[in-house]
Amino acid sequence: MERTGFEPFGEQLVSAPDTQPRSRTSKLLLRAGTGLFWSLVAGIVLARAAFFEPGIYDGFSRVASLAKSLIF
């Protein structure tokens, strides 16, 4: 007998095997989308590492220390 899961309000939960793509096309699209997503993530991280300027936030620390001295 198959176990059926219910959420607290009585709605039937979809089991994990039902959510997997069944056709070859949907599996291919899933892999292509996942690959595109992670390649964009890697590209953004590498671009930020390549164009990072270490002193860009120095102005903020001066403003924060000024605000701290005015408050306390």
C-alpha positions in Angstrom: 0.0 0.0 0.0 1.3 3.4 -0.9 1.7 6.1 1.7 0.1 9.3 0.9 1.3 12.5 2.6 -1.0 15.3 3.8 -0.2 18.8 4.9 -1.7 20.2 8.1 -4.8 21.6 6.3 -5.6 18.3 4.6 -4.3 18.9 1.1 -2.7 15.9 -0.4 1.1 16.3 -1.0 2.6 15.3 -4.3 5.1 12.5 -3.9 8.7 12.9 -5.1 8.5 10.4 -8.0 5.5 12.3 -9.5 7.6 15.6 -9.7 10.4 14.1 -11.9 10.3 14.9 -15.6 9.1 11.9 -17.6 9.9 12.7 -21.2 13.4 13.0 -22.8 12.7 16.6 -23.9 11.8 17.7 -20.4 14.9 16.1 -19.0 17.0 17.8 -21.6 15.4 21.2 -20.9 15.9 20.7 -17.2 19.6 20.0 -17.7 20.0 22.9 -20.1 18.3 25.3 -17.7 20.4 24.1 -14.8 23.6 24.4 -16.8 22.7 27.9 -18.0 21.9 29.0 -14.4 25.2 27.7 -13.0 27.2 29.1 -15.8 25.7 32.5 -15.2 26.5 32.2 -11.5 30.1 31.3 -12.2 30.4 34.2 -14.7 29.0 36.7 -12.2 31.4 35.5 -9.5 34.4 35.5 -11.8 33.5 39.0 -13.1 33.2 40.4 -9.6 36.5 38.8 -8.7 38.2 40.3 -11.8 36.8 43.8 -11.4 36.8 44.1 -7.6 38.2 47.4 -6.2 39.4 47.0 -2.6 39.0 50.6 -1.6 35.4 51.1 -2.9 33.8 50.9 0.5 36.2 53.2 2.4 33.8 56.1 2.1 31.1 54.1 3.8 33.3 53.2 6.7 34.1 56.9 7.2 30.4 57.9 7.1 29.6 55.0 9.5 32.3 56.1 12.0 31.1 59.7 11.8 27.6 58.6 12.5 28.7 56.5 15.4 30.6 59.4 16.9 27.6 61.7 16.6 25.2 59.1 18.2 27.4 57.9 21.0 
